[in-house]
């Protein structure tokens, strides 16, 4: 049997993991001196409630080698093979820790650098589950297919505020202030494993149009997993975006899966963001 493992940077929480048959290993989130297991004893809603109330950004910790070793030991004890999907190696040291732990299991654990996070990592996990359930490939063939497919994943998001990028030291206070004055809405993506600014627009409507243009440029492969995401306590902005961008979905998708962005990306972008993850045609 092949088991799929994923870290909580994928924004898959404990309940969803149990329902889908994924084995979840959570990141640790700290608000001040209090630690939480991401997606286990801290829900997405609770995370954003704390984020909005807090003056300082929370800290997220990479999963260390010891925790991975314990996790893999439990998954392989009956002789099962494990495919472990983790957050981009360019965003966290988690991948290196997973690889070191996997070396102790005599080839029973394969680690995949998703080169993504949040909904992008989620899609690779969902595709892995599909391949395992199809039962047509060996574990090595599945790993090879995932490594090939992950290069086609696109995850793009329109941010609602620059405040949290300022708090995290990623932009200056002057840039954040100018953005607020002129209502600048940046569009970011995860490209080759790194978060990059790919465009910006003045005002929410132009920002939504810009996001749609970027998605349309690649084209969504609706035969593969896809997802829409939002950050914060309400999906109102995402619902509006779906209406405004109906040309992307009408006649192509019966269901639009919606999820909440979690702590790994949410800490840096704050509430009010919307995003789309998909495999490009």
C-alpha positions in Angstrom: 0.0 0.0 0.0 1.1 3.5 -0.8 0.5 6.2 1.9 0.4 9.9 1.1 1.8 12.3 3.7 1.5 16.1 3.6 2.4 19.0 5.9 -0.1 21.5 7.0 1.5 24.2 4.9 -0.8 22.7 2.2 -3.8 24.2 4.3 -5.2 20.7 4.6 -6.4 20.4 8.2 -6.9 17.4 10.4 -10.5 16.7 9.5 -10.0 17.0 5.8 -6.9 14.8 6.0 -8.9 12.1 7.8 -11.7 12.2 5.3 -9.5 12.1 2.3 -7.1 9.4 3.6 -4.0 11.7 3.8 -1.6 11.5 6.7 -1.1 15.1 8.0 2.0 16.3 9.8 1.3 19.8 11.2 3.6 22.8 11.4 3.9 24.7 14.7 2.4 28.2 14.9 3.4 30.5 17.8 1.4 33.5 19.0 3.7 35.0 21.6 4.6 32.2 24.0 1.7 30.0 23.0 2.3 27.1 20.5 -0.4 25.5 18.4 -0.4 22.6 16.0 -1.5 24.1 12.7 -4.8 22.7 11.5 -5.0 20.4 14.5 -5.7 22.5 17.6 -5.8 25.8 15.7 -8.4 26.1 13.0 -8.1 28.4 10.1 -10.8 30.7 11.5 -9.1 30.8 14.9 -5.8 31.6 13.3 -7.2 34.7 11.5 -9.1 35.8 14.6 -5.7 35.8 16.5 -3.8 37.3 13.5 -6.2 40.3 13.3 -6.1 40.9 17.0 -2.3 40.6 17.3 0.1 43.5 16.9 2.9 41.1 16.0 3.1 38.4 13.3 2.9 34.8 14.5 5.9 32.6 14.0 5.8 29.3 12.1 8.4 26.6 12.7 9.6 24.1 10.2 9.0 20.4 11.0 12.2 19.0 12.3 13.9 15.7 11.5 12.8 14.0 14.7 9.1 14.7 14.1 9.4 13.4 10.6 11.1 10.3 11.7 8.3 9.5 14.2 5.7 10.2 11.6 7.4 8.0 9.0 7.9 5.2 11.5 4.1 5.1 12.2 3.3 5.0 8.5 5.7 2.3 7.5 5.3 -0.1 10.4 3.1 -2.4 8.4 5.4 -2.3 5.4 3.6 0.5 3.5 5.5 2.8 1.1 5.2 6.6 1.8 5.1 9.5 -0.5 5.8 12.6 1.6 4.8 16.0 0.0 6.2 19.0 1.7 6.3 22.8 1.4 8.8 24.3 -1.1 12.4 24.0 -0.1 12.8 27.6 -1.1 10.3 28.7 1.6 11.3 26.4 4.5 13.9 24.0 5.8 11.2 21.4 6.2 12.2 19.6 3.0 15.8 19.0 4.1 14.5 17.7 7.5 12.1 15.3 5.7 14.9 14.0 3.5 17.2 13.3 6.4 14.5 11.5 8.2 13.5 9.5 5.1 17.1 8.2 4.7 16.5 6.0 7.8 13.7 4.0 6.2 15.6 2.0 3.5 13.8 3.5 0.5 10.3 3.1 1.9 9.8 6.9 2.1 10.0 9.2 -0.9 10.0 12.9 -0.3 8.7 15.4 -2.9 9.6 19.0 -2.8 6.2 20.5 -3.9 7.9 23.8 -5.0 4.7 25.3 -3.6 2.6 26.0 -0.6 -1.0 26.5 0.4 -3.4 25.6 -2.4 -0.5 24.8 -4.8 0.8 22.1 -2.4 -2.8 21.0 -1.8 -3.3 20.3 -5.6 -0.2 18.1 -5.7 -1.5 16.1 -2.8 -4.9 15.7 -4.4 -3.3 14.5 -7.6 -1.1 12.0 -5.7 -4.2 10.6 -4.0 -5.9 10.2 -7.4 -2.9 8.3 -8.8 -2.7 6.0 -5.8 -6.4 5.2 -6.0 -6.2 4.5 -9.7 -3.8 1.7 -8.9 -2.2 1.8 -12.3 1.3 2.9 -11.3 4.1 1.7 -9.1 5.2 4.0 -6.3 8.3 5.1 -8.3 6.1 5.8 -11.3 3.8 7.9 -9.1 6.8 9.9 -7.7 8.1 10.5 -11.3 4.7 11.7 -12.4 4.3 14.0 -9.5 7.7 15.6 -10.0 6.7 16.2 -13.6 3.2 17.5 -12.9 4.3 19.9 -10.1 6.0 22.2 -12.7 2.5 22.9 -14.2 0.9 24.1 -11.0 0.1 27.8 -10.8 -0.9 29.5 -7.6 -1.8 33.2 -7.9 -3.4 35.5 -5.3 -4.7 39.1 -5.1 -3.8 40.7 -1.8 -6.3 42.8 0.1 -3.7 44.7 2.2 0.0 45.5 2.3 0.0 45.8 6.1 1.2 42.3 6.8 4.0 42.4 4.3 5.1 45.6 6.2 4.9 43.8 9.5 7.0 41.0 8.2 9.7 43.4 6.9 9.1 42.4 3.3 8.2 46.0 2.3 8.9 49.3 3.9 6.4 51.4 5.8 6.7 54.1 3.0 5.7 51.6 0.3 2.9 50.2 2.5 1.6 53.8 3.1 1.7 54.6 -0.6 -0.1 51.4 -1.4 -2.8 52.3 1.0 -3.2 55.9 -0.3 -3.5 54.8 -3.9 -5.3 51.5 -3.1 -2.6 49.4 -4.7 -3.6 45.7 -5.0 -0.7 43.4 -5.7 -0.9 40.0 -7.4 1.6 37.4 -6.2 2.4 33.9 -7.4 4.5 31.0 -6.3 7.0 30.6 -9.2 9.7 27.9 -9.1 9.1 27.6 -5.4 9.4 31.3 -4.4 6.8 34.0 -3.8 7.0 36.7 -6.4 5.1 39.9 -7.3 3.8 39.5 -10.8 1.6 42.6 -11.1 -0.3 45.3 -9.3 -3.3 47.4 -10.0 -5.1 50.5 -8.5 -8.3 49.4 -6.9 -10.0 46.1 -6.1 -11.9 45.8 -9.4 -8.7 46.3 -11.5 -6.9 43.9 -9.2 -9.5 41.2 -9.8 -9.4 41.8 -13.5 -5.6 41.5 -13.4 -5.8 38.2 -11.6 -8.2 36.9 -14.2 -5.9 37.9 -17.0 -3.0 36.0 -15.5 -5.1 32.9 -15.0 -6.5 33.2 -18.5 -3.0 33.5 -19.9 -2.1 30.0 -18.7 -5.5 28.3 -19.0 -7.0 26.0 -16.4 -6.8 22.3 -16.9 -10.2 21.3 -15.5 -9.4 17.6 -15.8 -6.8 18.1 -13.0 -7.4 19.3 -9.4 -8.0 23.0 -8.9 -9.0 25.2 -6.0 -10.1 28.7 -5.0 -8.9 30.2 -1.7 -9.4 33.2 0.5 -7.9 34.6 3.6 -9.7 35.9 6.6 -13.1 35.3 8.2 -15.4 35.6 5.2 -15.5 34.3 1.7 -17.5 37.4 0.5 -14.6 38.7 -1.7 -14.0 35.3 -3.3 -17.7 34.9 -4.0 -17.7 38.3 -5.7 -14.6 37.4 -7.7 -16.2 34.2 -8.9 -19.2 36.2 -10.3 -16.8 38.8 -11.9 -14.7 36.1 -13.5 -17.4 33.7 -14.6 -15.9 33.4 -18.1 -13.2 31.3 -16.5 -15.6 28.7 -15.0 -19.0 28.7 -16.8 -19.5 25.5 -18.8 -16.2 24.2 -17.6 -16.6 23.5 -13.9 -19.7 22.2 -12.1 -18.1 22.8 -8.7 -15.6 25.3 -7.5 -13.8 24.0 -4.4 -13.2 26.8 -1.9 -10.7 26.7 1.0 -9.3 29.0 3.6 -5.6 30.0 3.3 -3.8 28.9 6.5 -1.0 30.1 8.7 2.1 29.6 6.5 1.0 32.0 3.7 -1.7 33.8 5.8 0.8 35.2 8.3 2.5 37.2 5.5 -0.5 38.3 3.4 -3.1 38.8 6.1 -6.9 38.8 5.6 -8.7 39.9 2.4 -6.7 37.9 -0.1 -8.2 35.7 -2.8 -6.4 33.2 -4.9 -6.7 30.4 -7.5 -4.5 27.3 -7.8 -4.6 25.1 -10.9 -2.6 23.0 -13.3 -1.9 25.0 -16.5 -2.9 23.5 -19.8 
